Amino acid sequence: MPNPTARALKRRRAFGANVRRLRLAAGLSQEELAHLSGLDRTYVGSVERGERNVSLDNIWLLADTLSVQPTELIV
């Protein structure tokens, strides 16, 4: 079984991949997604790379901006 750090990194990378996939499907750049959600572009990039432990508030911001339910970003 992977250690907790490896599991957390795997989850963050999966979340980031979902954000990227949905952002691209919506035809948005990282900069556009950041602007529309009120987040910084560098933050969005680090989320997509799995470098951030994203807060619940930011999960909702991203989901709302991408017109999806938060569960679509997590699973």
C-alpha positions in Angstrom: 0.0 0.0 0.0 1.4 3.5 -0.9 2.4 5.8 1.9 0.1 8.7 2.8 2.3 11.2 0.9 2.2 9.2 -2.3 -1.6 8.7 -2.0 -2.1 12.5 -1.5 0.1 13.3 -4.5 -1.8 10.8 -6.6 -5.1 12.4 -5.6 -3.9 15.9 -6.3 -2.6 14.9 -9.7 -5.9 13.2 -10.6 -7.8 16.4 -9.5 -5.5 18.5 -11.6 -5.9 16.3 -14.6 -9.7 16.6 -14.2 -9.4 20.4 -14.0 -7.2 20.5 -17.1 -9.5 18.1 -19.1 -12.6 20.1 -18.3 -10.9 23.5 -18.9 -9.7 22.4 -22.3 -13.2 21.0 -23.1 -14.6 24.4 -22.2 -12.1 26.0 -24.6 -10.5 28.0 -21.8 -6.8 28.9 -21.2 -5.4 28.7 -17.7 -5.5 32.5 -17.7 -9.1 32.6 -18.7 -10.1 30.0 -16.1 -8.2 31.9 -13.4 -9.8 35.2 -14.3 -13.3 33.8 -14.4 -12.9 32.0 -11.1 -11.1 34.9 -9.4 -7.9 32.9 -8.9 -4.3 33.6 -10.0 -3.1 32.0 -13.2 -0.1 30.5 -11.5 -2.3 29.0 -8.9 -4.5 27.3 -11.6 -1.3 26.0 -13.2 0.0 24.5 -9.9 -3.4 22.9 -9.3 -3.3 21.3 -12.7 0.2 20.0 -12.0 -1.0 18.5 -8.7 1.2 20.8 -6.6 -1.6 22.2 -4.5 -3.8 20.8 -1.8 -6.9 22.7 -3.0 -9.4 24.1 -0.4 -13.0 23.3 -0.5 -13.8 26.9 -1.4 -11.5 26.8 -4.5 -12.9 23.4 -5.5 -16.4 25.0 -5.7 -15.0 28.1 -7.5 -13.4 25.9 -10.2 -16.4 23.7 -10.5 -18.8 26.6 -10.8 -16.6 28.3 -13.4 -16.4 25.1 -15.4 -20.1 24.5 -15.0 -19.7 21.1 -13.4 -20.4 19.6 -10.0 -17.4 19.4 -7.7 -17.6 15.7 -7.8 -16.5 15.8 -11.4 -13.2 17.3 -10.3 -12.6 14.8 -7.6 -13.5 11.4 -9.2 
